[in-house]
Amino acid sequence: MIEAINAGRIPPAFQEDLQARTNELVNTVNCPPPTDTGQSDDEKAKQGKKKNDKKHSEEPVTTEPLPTITEDEP
C-alpha cells in the first residue's frame, strides 16, 4: 500500500483515508501467535529449564525454627 502511494498509483484525495483505514485494519486483526519459534529442541529444553528455575526462585522461602535439644544432666 505504501509502495502504491509512493508510486503515485493512489490519487492524493484518497491517500490519507486509505492509510488510516489500513492502519485501523492492521490494529484490529488478531493473528494467532506463531507455533514454531525456529528454536531447536535443545534450545527449547534450555528455555523451559530457565523458566522452571525462575519460577522456583520466586517462591518465598519459609523456615521453621529447629527444635532445641537439651541434654539431661545425670
mmCIF file of the N, C-alpha and C atoms, coordinates in Angstrom:
data_MODEL
# 
_entry.id   MODEL 
# 
loop_
_atom_site.group_PDB 
_atom_site.id 
_atom_site.type_symbol 
_atom_site.label_atom_id 
_atom_site.label_alt_id 
_atom_site.label_comp_id 
_atom_site.label_asym_id 
_atom_site.label_entity_id 
_atom_site.label_seq_id 
_atom_site.pdbx_PDB_ins_code 
_atom_site.Cartn_x 
_atom_site.Cartn_y 
_atom_site.Cartn_z 
_atom_site.occupancy 
_atom_site.B_iso_or_equiv 
_atom_site.pdbx_formal_charge 
_atom_site.auth_seq_id 
_atom_site.auth_comp_id 
_atom_site.auth_asym_id 
_atom_site.auth_atom_id 
_atom_site.pdbx_PDB_model_num 
ATOM 1   N N  . MET A 1 1  ? 0.832  -1.173  0.000  1.00 0.00 ? 1  MET A N  1 
ATOM 2   C CA . MET A 1 1  ? 0.000  0.000   0.000  1.00 0.00 ? 1  MET A CA 1 
ATOM 3   C C  . MET A 1 1  ? 0.888  1.253   0.000  1.00 0.00 ? 1  MET A C  1 
ATOM 4   N N  . ILE A 1 2  ? 1.895  1.282   0.844  1.00 0.00 ? 2  ILE A N  1 
ATOM 5   C CA . ILE A 1 2  ? 2.810  2.428   0.863  1.00 0.00 ? 2  ILE A CA 1 
ATOM 6   C C  . ILE A 1 2  ? 3.488  2.572   -0.496 1.00 0.00 ? 2  ILE A C  1 
ATOM 7   N N  . GLU A 1 3  ? 3.845  1.421   -1.060 1.00 0.00 ? 3  GLU A N  1 
ATOM 8   C CA . GLU A 1 3  ? 4.501  1.454   -2.369 1.00 0.00 ? 3  GLU A CA 1 
ATOM 9   C C  . GLU A 1 3  ? 3.581  2.052   -3.423 1.00 0.00 ? 3  GLU A C  1 
ATOM 10  N N  . ALA A 1 4  ? 2.286  1.720   -3.341 1.00 0.00 ? 4  ALA A N  1 
ATOM 11  C CA . ALA A 1 4  ? 1.320  2.250   -4.311 1.00 0.00 ? 4  ALA A CA 1 
ATOM 12  C C  . ALA A 1 4  ? 1.169  3.755   -4.151 1.00 0.00 ? 4  ALA A C  1 
ATOM 13  N N  . ILE A 1 5  ? 1.145  4.234   -2.924 1.00 0.00 ? 5  ILE A N  1 
ATOM 14  C CA . ILE A 1 5  ? 1.046  5.682   -2.690 1.00 0.00 ? 5  ILE A CA 1 
ATOM 15  C C  . ILE A 1 5  ? 2.300  6.370   -3.211 1.00 0.00 ? 5  ILE A C  1 
ATOM 16  N N  . ASN A 1 6  ? 3.461  5.838   -2.848 1.00 0.00 ? 6  ASN A N  1 
ATOM 17  C CA . ASN A 1 6  ? 4.725  6.446   -3.276 1.00 0.00 ? 6  ASN A CA 1 
ATOM 18  C C  . ASN A 1 6  ? 4.898  6.402   -4.791 1.00 0.00 ? 6  ASN A C  1 
ATOM 19  N N  . ALA A 1 7  ? 4.364  5.384   -5.423 1.00 0.00 ? 7  ALA A N  1 
ATOM 20  C CA . ALA A 1 7  ? 4.482  5.267   -6.879 1.00 0.00 ? 7  ALA A CA 1 
ATOM 21  C C  . ALA A 1 7  ? 3.472  6.146   -7.613 1.00 0.00 ? 7  ALA A C  1 
ATOM 22  N N  . GLY A 1 8  ? 2.568  6.788   -6.867 1.00 0.00 ? 8  GLY A N  1 
ATOM 23  C CA . GLY A 1 8  ? 1.597  7.676   -7.485 1.00 0.00 ? 8  GLY A CA 1 
ATOM 24  C C  . GLY A 1 8  ? 0.385  6.954   -8.054 1.00 0.00 ? 8  GLY A C  1 
ATOM 25  N N  . ARG A 1 9  ? 0.170  5.705   -7.666 1.00 0.00 ? 9  ARG A N  1 
ATOM 26  C CA . ARG A 1 9  ? -0.970 4.950   -8.188 1.00 0.00 ? 9  ARG A CA 1 
ATOM 27  C C  . ARG A 1 9  ? -2.263 5.234   -7.414 1.00 0.00 ? 9  ARG A C  1 
ATOM 28  N N  . ILE A 1 10 ? -2.153 5.888   -6.263 1.00 0.00 ? 10 ILE A N  1 
ATOM 29  C CA . ILE A 1 10 ? -3.331 6.248   -5.466 1.00 0.00 ? 10 ILE A CA 1 
ATOM 30  C C  . ILE A 1 10 ? -3.514 7.761   -5.572 1.00 0.00 ? 10 ILE A C  1 
ATOM 31  N N  . PRO A 1 11 ? -4.682 8.210   -5.979 1.00 0.00 ? 11 PRO A N  1 
ATOM 32  C CA . PRO A 1 11 ? -4.915 9.658   -6.084 1.00 0.00 ? 11 PRO A CA 1 
ATOM 33  C C  . PRO A 1 11 ? -4.738 10.334  -4.720 1.00 0.00 ? 11 PRO A C  1 
ATOM 34  N N  . PRO A 1 12 ? -4.149 11.520  -4.693 1.00 0.00 ? 12 PRO A N  1 
ATOM 35  C CA . PRO A 1 12 ? -3.907 12.228  -3.431 1.00 0.00 ? 12 PRO A CA 1 
ATOM 36  C C  . PRO A 1 12 ? -5.155 12.384  -2.552 1.00 0.00 ? 12 PRO A C  1 
ATOM 37  N N  . ALA A 1 13 ? -6.313 12.513  -3.149 1.00 0.00 ? 13 ALA A N  1 
ATOM 38  C CA . ALA A 1 13 ? -7.542 12.694  -2.363 1.00 0.00 ? 13 ALA A CA 1 
ATOM 39  C C  . ALA A 1 13 ? -7.861 11.467  -1.511 1.00 0.00 ? 13 ALA A C  1 
ATOM 40  N N  . PHE A 1 14 ? -7.373 10.296  -1.904 1.00 0.00 ? 14 PHE A N  1 
ATOM 41  C CA . PHE A 1 14 ? -7.681 9.067   -1.175 1.00 0.00 ? 14 PHE A CA 1 
ATOM 42  C C  . PHE A 1 14 ? -6.540 8.564   -0.284 1.00 0.00 ? 14 PHE A C  1 
ATOM 43  N N  . GLN A 1 15 ? -5.377 9.136   -0.414 1.00 0.00 ? 15 GLN A N  1 
ATOM 44  C CA . GLN A 1 15 ? -4.205 8.600   0.282  1.00 0.00 ? 15 GLN A CA 1 
ATOM 45  C C  . GLN A 1 15 ? -4.353 8.600   1.805  1.00 0.00 ? 15 GLN A C  1 
ATOM 46  N N  . GLU A 1 16 ? -4.770 9.713   2.373  1.00 0.00 ? 16 GLU A N  1 
ATOM 47  C CA . GLU A 1 16 ? -4.867 9.809   3.836  1.00 0.00 ? 16 GLU A CA 1 
ATOM 48  C C  . GLU A 1 16 ? -5.900 8.826   4.380  1.00 0.00 ? 16 GLU A C  1 
ATOM 49  N N  . ASP A 1 17 ? -7.081 8.754   3.741  1.00 0.00 ? 17 ASP A N  1 
ATOM 50  C CA . ASP A 1 17 ? -8.126 7.849   4.202  1.00 0.00 ? 17 ASP A CA 1 
ATOM 51  C C  . ASP A 1 17 ? -7.702 6.393   4.046  1.00 0.00 ? 17 ASP A C  1 
ATOM 52  N N  . LEU A 1 18 ? -7.053 6.072   2.938  1.00 0.00 ? 18 LEU A N  1 
ATOM 53  C CA . LEU A 1 18 ? -6.591 4.715   2.712  1.00 0.00 ? 18 LEU A CA 1 
ATOM 54  C C  . LEU A 1 18 ? -5.567 4.312   3.765  1.00 0.00 ? 18 LEU A C  1 
ATOM 55  N N  . GLN A 1 19 ? -4.646 5.202   4.072  1.00 0.00 ? 19 GLN A N  1 
ATOM 56  C CA . GLN A 1 19 ? -3.614 4.920   5.080  1.00 0.00 ? 19 GLN A CA 1 
ATOM 57  C C  . GLN A 1 19 ? -4.254 4.732   6.454  1.00 0.00 ? 19 GLN A C  1 
ATOM 58  N N  . ALA A 1 20 ? -5.214 5.592   6.805  1.00 0.00 ? 20 ALA A N  1 
ATOM 59  C CA . ALA A 1 20 ? -5.884 5.494   8.104  1.00 0.00 ? 20 ALA A CA 1 
ATOM 60  C C  . ALA A 1 20 ? -6.648 4.179   8.228  1.00 0.00 ? 20 ALA A C  1 
ATOM 61  N N  . ARG A 1 21 ? -7.391 3.814   7.197  1.00 0.00 ? 21 ARG A N  1 
ATOM 62  C CA . ARG A 1 21 ? -8.166 2.568   7.226  1.00 0.00 ? 21 ARG A CA 1 
ATOM 63  C C  . ARG A 1 21 ? -7.251 1.350   7.259  1.00 0.00 ? 21 ARG A C  1 
ATOM 64  N N  . THR A 1 22 ? -6.154 1.424   6.541  1.00 0.00 ? 22 THR A N  1 
ATOM 65  C CA . THR A 1 22 ? -5.200 0.316   6.548  1.00 0.00 ? 22 THR A CA 1 
ATOM 66  C C  . THR A 1 22 ? -4.624 0.126   7.943  1.00 0.00 ? 22 THR A C  1 
ATOM 67  N N  . ASN A 1 23 ? -4.235 1.213   8.590  1.00 0.00 ? 23 ASN A N  1 
ATOM 68  C CA . ASN A 1 23 ? -3.705 1.133   9.958  1.00 0.00 ? 23 ASN A CA 1 
ATOM 69  C C  . ASN A 1 23 ? -4.757 0.590   10.919 1.00 0.00 ? 23 ASN A C  1 
ATOM 70  N N  . GLU A 1 24 ? -5.999 1.020   10.748 1.00 0.00 ? 24 GLU A N  1 
ATOM 71  C CA . GLU A 1 24 ? -7.090 0.541   11.578 1.00 0.00 ? 24 GLU A CA 1 
ATOM 72  C C  . GLU A 1 24 ? -7.255 -0.974  11.434 1.00 0.00 ? 24 GLU A C  1 
ATOM 73  N N  . LEU A 1 25 ? -7.213 -1.437  10.206 1.00 0.00 ? 25 LEU A N  1 
ATOM 74  C CA . LEU A 1 25 ? -7.357 -2.863  9.938  1.00 0.00 ? 25 LEU A CA 1 
ATOM 75  C C  . LEU A 1 25 ? -6.215 -3.656  10.563 1.00 0.00 ? 25 LEU A C  1 
ATOM 76  N N  . VAL A 1 26 ? -5.008 -3.185  10.401 1.00 0.00 ? 26 VAL A N  1 
ATOM 77  C CA . VAL A 1 26 ? -3.846 -3.867  10.959 1.00 0.00 ? 26 VAL A CA 1 
ATOM 78  C C  . VAL A 1 26 ? -3.954 -3.930  12.480 1.00 0.00 ? 26 VAL A C  1 
ATOM 79  N N  . ASN A 1 27 ? -4.428 -2.865  13.100 1.00 0.00 ? 27 ASN A N  1 
ATOM 80  C CA . ASN A 1 27 ? -4.531 -2.828  14.560 1.00 0.00 ? 27 ASN A CA 1 
ATOM 81  C C  . ASN A 1 27 ? -5.657 -3.692  15.109 1.00 0.00 ? 27 ASN A C  1 
ATOM 82  N N  . THR A 1 28 ? -6.655 -4.023  14.302 1.00 0.00 ? 28 THR A N  1 
ATOM 83  C CA . THR A 1 28 ? -7.780 -4.805  14.805 1.00 0.00 ? 28 THR A CA 1 
ATOM 84  C C  . THR A 1 28 ? -7.696 -6.286  14.471 1.00 0.00 ? 28 THR A C  1 
ATOM 85  N N  . VAL A 1 29 ? -6.820 -6.664  13.565 1.00 0.00 ? 29 VAL A N  1 
ATOM 86  C CA . VAL A 1 29 ? -6.699 -8.071  13.202 1.00 0.00 ? 29 VAL A CA 1 
ATOM 87  C C  . VAL A 1 29 ? -5.964 -8.800  14.324 1.00 0.00 ? 29 VAL A C  1 
ATOM 88  N N  . ASN A 1 30 ? -6.547 -9.892  14.767 1.00 0.00 ? 30 ASN A N  1 
ATOM 89  C CA . ASN A 1 30 ? -5.913 -10.702 15.807 1.00 0.00 ? 30 ASN A CA 1 
ATOM 90  C C  . ASN A 1 30 ? -5.338 -11.953 15.173 1.00 0.00 ? 30 ASN A C  1 
ATOM 91  N N  . CYS A 1 31 ? -4.050 -11.981 15.061 1.00 0.00 ? 31 CYS A N  1 
ATOM 92  C CA . CYS A 1 31 ? -3.383 -13.137 14.498 1.00 0.00 ? 31 CYS A CA 1 
ATOM 93  C C  . CYS A 1 31 ? -2.944 -14.057 15.629 1.00 0.00 ? 31 CYS A C  1 
ATOM 94  N N  . PRO A 1 32 ? -3.047 -15.376 15.434 1.00 0.00 ? 32 PRO A N  1 
ATOM 95  C CA . PRO A 1 32 ? -2.564 -16.289 16.470 1.00 0.00 ? 32 PRO A CA 1 
ATOM 96  C C  . PRO A 1 32 ? -1.048 -16.200 16.567 1.00 0.00 ? 32 PRO A C  1 
ATOM 97  N N  . PRO A 1 33 ? -0.505 -16.437 17.744 1.00 0.00 ? 33 PRO A N  1 
ATOM 98  C CA . PRO A 1 33 ? 0.951  -16.395 17.878 1.00 0.00 ? 33 PRO A CA 1 
ATOM 99  C C  . PRO A 1 33 ? 1.587  -17.510 17.066 1.00 0.00 ? 33 PRO A C  1 
ATOM 100 N N  . PRO A 1 34 ? 2.811  -17.309 16.625 1.00 0.00 ? 34 PRO A N  1 
ATOM 101 C CA . PRO A 1 34 ? 3.478  -18.347 15.847 1.00 0.00 ? 34 PRO A CA 1 
ATOM 102 C C  . PRO A 1 34 ? 3.671  -19.601 16.694 1.00 0.00 ? 34 PRO A C  1 
ATOM 103 N N  . THR A 1 35 ? 3.509  -20.756 16.065 1.00 0.00 ? 35 THR A N  1 
ATOM 104 C CA . THR A 1 35 ? 3.642  -22.004 16.801 1.00 0.00 ? 35 THR A CA 1 
ATOM 105 C C  . THR A 1 35 ? 5.077  -22.489 16.861 1.00 0.00 ? 35 THR A C  1 
ATOM 106 N N  . ASP A 1 36 ? 5.902  -22.082 15.929 1.00 0.00 ? 36 ASP A N  1 
ATOM 107 C CA . ASP A 1 36 ? 7.293  -22.511 15.908 1.00 0.00 ? 36 ASP A CA 1 
ATOM 108 C C  . ASP A 1 36 ? 8.184  -21.281 15.917 1.00 0.00 ? 36 ASP A C  1 
ATOM 109 N N  . THR A 1 37 ? 9.038  -21.194 16.920 1.00 0.00 ? 37 THR A N  1 
ATOM 110 C CA . THR A 1 37 ? 9.924  -20.038 17.017 1.00 0.00 ? 37 THR A CA 1 
ATOM 111 C C  . THR A 1 37 ? 11.229 -20.263 16.285 1.00 0.00 ? 37 THR A C  1 
ATOM 112 N N  . GLY A 1 38 ? 11.365 -21.433 15.661 1.00 0.00 ? 38 GLY A N  1 
ATOM 113 C CA . GLY A 1 38 ? 12.595 -21.720 14.935 1.00 0.00 ? 38 GLY A CA 1 
ATOM 114 C C  . GLY A 1 38 ? 13.704 -22.220 15.840 1.00 0.00 ? 38 GLY A C  1 
ATOM 115 N N  . GLN A 1 39 ? 13.379 -22.506 17.101 1.00 0.00 ? 39 GLN A N  1 
ATOM 116 C CA . GLN A 1 39 ? 14.386 -22.993 18.025 1.00 0.00 ? 39 GLN A CA 1 
ATOM 117 C C  . GLN A 1 39 ? 14.528 -24.505 17.883 1.00 0.00 ? 39 GLN A C  1 
ATOM 118 N N  . SER A 1 40 ? 15.724 -24.981 18.131 1.00 0.00 ? 40 SER A N  1 
ATOM 119 C CA . SER A 1 40 ? 15.940 -26.422 18.121 1.00 0.00 ? 40 SER A CA 1 
ATOM 120 C C  . SER A 1 40 ? 15.372 -27.007 19.412 1.00 0.00 ? 40 SER A C  1 
ATOM 121 N N  . ASP A 1 41 ? 15.264 -28.322 19.458 1.00 0.00 ? 41 ASP A N  1 
ATOM 122 C CA . ASP A 1 41 ? 14.748 -28.984 20.657 1.00 0.00 ? 41 ASP A CA 1 
ATOM 123 C C  . ASP A 1 41 ? 15.629 -28.695 21.870 1.00 0.00 ? 41 ASP A C  1 
ATOM 124 N N  . ASP A 1 42 ? 16.957 -28.631 21.654 1.00 0.00 ? 42 ASP A N  1 
ATOM 125 C CA . ASP A 1 42 ? 17.868 -28.327 22.760 1.00 0.00 ? 42 ASP A CA 1 
ATOM 126 C C  . ASP A 1 42 ? 17.624 -26.933 23.310 1.00 0.00 ? 42 ASP A C  1 
ATOM 127 N N  . GLU A 1 43 ? 17.433 -25.968 22.412 1.00 0.00 ? 43 GLU A N  1 
ATOM 128 C CA . GLU A 1 43 ? 17.177 -24.593 22.849 1.00 0.00 ? 43 GLU A CA 1 
ATOM 129 C C  . GLU A 1 43 ? 15.863 -24.500 23.607 1.00 0.00 ? 43 GLU A C  1 
ATOM 130 N N  . LYS A 1 44 ? 14.838 -25.218 23.129 1.00 0.00 ? 44 LYS A N  1 
ATOM 131 C CA . LYS A 1 44 ? 13.546 -25.215 23.816 1.00 0.00 ? 44 LYS A CA 1 
ATOM 132 C C  . LYS A 1 44 ? 13.676 -25.813 25.208 1.00 0.00 ? 44 LYS A C  1 
ATOM 133 N N  . ALA A 1 45 ? 14.456 -26.898 25.327 1.00 0.00 ? 45 ALA A N  1 
ATOM 134 C CA . ALA A 1 45 ? 14.645 -27.544 26.623 1.00 0.00 ? 45 ALA A CA 1 
ATOM 135 C C  . ALA A 1 45 ? 15.361 -26.603 27.595 1.00 0.00 ? 45 ALA A C  1 
ATOM 136 N N  . LYS A 1 46 ? 16.390 -25.913 27.099 1.00 0.00 ? 46 LYS A N  1 
ATOM 137 C CA . LYS A 1 46 ? 17.112 -24.970 27.952 1.00 0.00 ? 46 LYS A CA 1 
ATOM 138 C C  . LYS A 1 46 ? 16.207 -23.837 28.392 1.00 0.00 ? 46 LYS A C  1 
ATOM 139 N N  . GLN A 1 47 ? 15.397 -23.326 27.467 1.00 0.00 ? 47 GLN A N  1 
ATOM 140 C CA . GLN A 1 47 ? 14.498 -22.228 27.796 1.00 0.00 ? 47 GLN A CA 1 
ATOM 141 C C  . GLN A 1 47 ? 13.463 -22.691 28.820 1.00 0.00 ? 47 GLN A C  1 
ATOM 142 N N  . GLY A 1 48 ? 12.939 -23.901 28.657 1.00 0.00 ? 48 GLY A N  1 
ATOM 143 C CA . GLY A 1 48 ? 11.983 -24.444 29.614 1.00 0.00 ? 48 GLY A CA 1 
ATOM 144 C C  . GLY A 1 48 ? 12.606 -24.588 30.985 1.00 0.00 ? 48 GLY A C  1 
ATOM 145 N N  . LYS A 1 49 ? 13.861 -25.031 31.040 1.00 0.00 ? 49 LYS A N  1 
ATOM 146 C CA . LYS A 1 49 ? 14.556 -25.177 32.316 1.00 0.00 ? 49 LYS A CA 1 
ATOM 147 C C  . LYS A 1 49 ? 14.746 -23.820 32.976 1.00 0.00 ? 49 LYS A C  1 
ATOM 148 N N  . LYS A 1 50 ? 15.097 -22.817 32.190 1.00 0.00 ? 50 LYS A N  1 
ATOM 149 C CA . LYS A 1 50 ? 15.271 -21.475 32.746 1.00 0.00 ? 50 LYS A CA 1 
ATOM 150 C C  . LYS A 1 50 ? 13.970 -20.967 33.341 1.00 0.00 ? 50 LYS A C  1 
ATOM 151 N N  . LYS A 1 51 ? 12.844 -21.216 32.653 1.00 0.00 ? 51 LYS A N  1 
ATOM 152 C CA . LYS A 1 51 ? 11.552 -20.778 33.167 1.00 0.00 ? 51 LYS A CA 1 
ATOM 153 C C  . LYS A 1 51 ? 11.238 -21.481 34.472 1.00 0.00 ? 51 LYS A C  1 
ATOM 154 N N  . ASN A 1 52 ? 11.511 -22.796 34.538 1.00 0.00 ? 52 ASN A N  1 
ATOM 155 C CA . ASN A 1 52 ? 11.253 -23.542 35.762 1.00 0.00 ? 52 ASN A CA 1 
ATOM 156 C C  . ASN A 1 52 ? 12.136 -23.061 36.895 1.00 0.00 ? 52 ASN A C  1 
ATOM 157 N N  . ASP A 1 53 ? 13.416 -22.809 36.600 1.00 0.00 ? 53 ASP A N  1 
ATOM 158 C CA . ASP A 1 53 ? 14.320 -22.303 37.627 1.00 0.00 ? 53 ASP A CA 1 
ATOM 159 C C  . ASP A 1 53 ? 13.835 -20.963 38.150 1.00 0.00 ? 53 ASP A C  1 
ATOM 160 N N  . LYS A 1 54 ? 13.406 -20.102 37.251 1.00 0.00 ? 54 LYS A N  1 
ATOM 161 C CA . LYS A 1 54 ? 12.940 -18.780 37.645 1.00 0.00 ? 54 LYS A CA 1 
ATOM 162 C C  . LYS A 1 54 ? 11.677 -18.908 38.497 1.00 0.00 ? 54 LYS A C  1 
ATOM 163 N N  . LYS A 1 55 ? 10.786 -19.808 38.095 1.00 0.00 ? 55 LYS A N  1 
ATOM 164 C CA . LYS A 1 55 ? 9.542  -19.994 38.838 1.00 0.00 ? 55 LYS A CA 1 
ATOM 165 C C  . LYS A 1 55 ? 9.850  -20.412 40.272 1.00 0.00 ? 55 LYS A C  1 
ATOM 166 N N  . HIS A 1 56 ? 10.781 -21.352 40.422 1.00 0.00 ? 56 HIS A N  1 
ATOM 167 C CA . HIS A 1 56 ? 11.113 -21.841 41.751 1.00 0.00 ? 56 HIS A CA 1 
ATOM 168 C C  . HIS A 1 56 ? 11.862 -20.792 42.570 1.00 0.00 ? 56 HIS A C  1 
ATOM 169 N N  . SER A 1 57 ? 12.646 -19.969 41.930 1.00 0.00 ? 57 SER A N  1 
ATOM 170 C CA . SER A 1 57 ? 13.408 -18.972 42.678 1.00 0.00 ? 57 SER A CA 1 
ATOM 171 C C  . SER A 1 57 ? 12.520 -17.833 43.167 1.00 0.00 ? 57 SER A C  1 
ATOM 172 N N  . GLU A 1 58 ? 11.333 -17.666 42.575 1.00 0.00 ? 58 GLU A N  1 
ATOM 173 C CA . GLU A 1 58 ? 10.441 -16.593 43.004 1.00 0.00 ? 58 GLU A CA 1 
ATOM 174 C C  . GLU A 1 58 ? 9.565  -17.008 44.176 1.00 0.00 ? 58 GLU A C  1 
ATOM 175 N N  . GLU A 1 59 ? 9.531  -18.304 44.501 1.00 0.00 ? 59 GLU A N  1 
ATOM 176 C CA . GLU A 1 59 ? 8.718  -18.765 45.605 1.00 0.00 ? 59 GLU A CA 1 
ATOM 177 C C  . GLU A 1 59 ? 9.355  -18.320 46.918 1.00 0.00 ? 59 GLU A C  1 
ATOM 178 N N  . PRO A 1 60 ? 8.524  -17.840 47.850 1.00 0.00 ? 60 PRO A N  1 
ATOM 179 C CA . PRO A 1 60 ? 9.090  -17.416 49.125 1.00 0.00 ? 60 PRO A CA 1 
ATOM 180 C C  . PRO A 1 60 ? 9.619  -18.622 49.904 1.00 0.00 ? 60 PRO A C  1 
ATOM 181 N N  . VAL A 1 61 ? 10.708 -18.410 50.567 1.00 0.00 ? 61 VAL A N  1 
ATOM 182 C CA . VAL A 1 61 ? 11.313 -19.470 51.356 1.00 0.00 ? 61 VAL A CA 1 
ATOM 183 C C  . VAL A 1 61 ? 10.940 -19.234 52.808 1.00 0.00 ? 61 VAL A C  1 
ATOM 184 N N  . THR A 1 62 ? 10.289 -20.230 53.392 1.00 0.00 ? 62 THR A N  1 
ATOM 185 C CA . THR A 1 62 ? 9.932  -20.123 54.811 1.00 0.00 ? 62 THR A CA 1 
ATOM 186 C C  . THR A 1 62 ? 10.669 -21.206 55.562 1.00 0.00 ? 62 THR A C  1 
ATOM 187 N N  . THR A 1 63 ? 11.178 -20.834 56.698 1.00 0.00 ? 63 THR A N  1 
ATOM 188 C CA . THR A 1 63 ? 11.879 -21.810 57.523 1.00 0.00 ? 63 THR A CA 1 
ATOM 189 C C  . THR A 1 63 ? 11.248 -21.825 58.898 1.00 0.00 ? 63 THR A C  1 
ATOM 190 N N  . GLU A 1 64 ? 11.183 -23.021 59.444 1.00 0.00 ? 64 GLU A N  1 
ATOM 191 C CA . GLU A 1 64 ? 10.675 -23.160 60.795 1.00 0.00 ? 64 GLU A CA 1 
ATOM 192 C C  . GLU A 1 64 ? 11.872 -23.283 61.723 1.00 0.00 ? 64 GLU A C  1 
ATOM 193 N N  . PRO A 1 65 ? 11.741 -22.784 62.935 1.00 0.00 ? 65 PRO A N  1 
ATOM 194 C CA . PRO A 1 65 ? 12.873 -22.909 63.860 1.00 0.00 ? 65 PRO A CA 1 
ATOM 195 C C  . PRO A 1 65 ? 13.123 -24.379 64.200 1.00 0.00 ? 65 PRO A C  1 
ATOM 196 N N  . LEU A 1 66 ? 14.370 -24.724 64.340 1.00 0.00 ? 66 LEU A N  1 
ATOM 197 C CA . LEU A 1 66 ? 14.730 -26.089 64.691 1.00 0.00 ? 66 LEU A CA 1 
ATOM 198 C C  . LEU A 1 66 ? 14.438 -26.320 66.169 1.00 0.00 ? 66 LEU A C  1 
ATOM 199 N N  . PRO A 1 67 ? 14.060 -27.535 66.506 1.00 0.00 ? 67 PRO A N  1 
ATOM 200 C CA . PRO A 1 67 ? 13.804 -27.802 67.931 1.00 0.00 ? 67 PRO A CA 1 
ATOM 201 C C  . PRO A 1 67 ? 15.110 -27.730 68.720 1.00 0.00 ? 67 PRO A C  1 
ATOM 202 N N  . THR A 1 68 ? 14.991 -27.280 69.940 1.00 0.00 ? 68 THR A N  1 
ATOM 203 C CA . THR A 1 68 ? 16.159 -27.183 70.815 1.00 0.00 ? 68 THR A CA 1 
ATOM 204 C C  . THR A 1 68 ? 16.370 -28.522 71.491 1.00 0.00 ? 68 THR A C  1 
ATOM 205 N N  . ILE A 1 69 ? 17.586 -29.030 71.410 1.00 0.00 ? 69 ILE A N  1 
ATOM 206 C CA . ILE A 1 69 ? 17.906 -30.304 72.031 1.00 0.00 ? 69 ILE A CA 1 
ATOM 207 C C  . ILE A 1 69 ? 18.685 -30.001 73.299 1.00 0.00 ? 69 ILE A C  1 
ATOM 208 N N  . THR A 1 70 ? 18.196 -30.510 74.393 1.00 0.00 ? 70 THR A N  1 
ATOM 209 C CA . THR A 1 70 ? 18.902 -30.305 75.649 1.00 0.00 ? 70 THR A CA 1 
ATOM 210 C C  . THR A 1 70 ? 19.313 -31.663 76.185 1.00 0.00 ? 70 THR A C  1 
ATOM 211 N N  . GLU A 1 71 ? 20.452 -31.684 76.788 1.00 0.00 ? 71 GLU A N  1 
ATOM 212 C CA . GLU A 1 71 ? 20.941 -32.935 77.380 1.00 0.00 ? 71 GLU A CA 1 
ATOM 213 C C  . GLU A 1 71 ? 20.536 -32.957 78.849 1.00 0.00 ? 71 GLU A C  1 
ATOM 214 N N  . ASP A 1 72 ? 20.005 -34.081 79.241 1.00 0.00 ? 72 ASP A N  1 
ATOM 215 C CA . ASP A 1 72 ? 19.661 -34.220 80.649 1.00 0.00 ? 72 ASP A CA 1 
ATOM 216 C C  . ASP A 1 72 ? 20.947 -34.460 81.427 1.00 0.00 ? 72 ASP A C  1 
ATOM 217 N N  . GLU A 1 73 ? 21.130 -33.696 82.477 1.00 0.00 ? 73 GLU A N  1 
ATOM 218 C CA . GLU A 1 73 ? 22.322 -33.879 83.303 1.00 0.00 ? 73 GLU A CA 1 
ATOM 219 C C  . GLU A 1 73 ? 22.052 -35.026 84.280 1.00 0.00 ? 73 GLU A C  1 
ATOM 220 N N  . PRO A 1 74 ? 23.001 -35.945 84.450 1.00 0.00 ? 74 PRO A N  1 
ATOM 221 C CA . PRO A 1 74 ? 22.799 -37.071 85.388 1.00 0.00 ? 74 PRO A CA 1 
ATOM 222 C C  . PRO A 1 74 ? 22.898 -36.677 86.832 1.00 0.00 ? 74 PRO A C  1 
# 
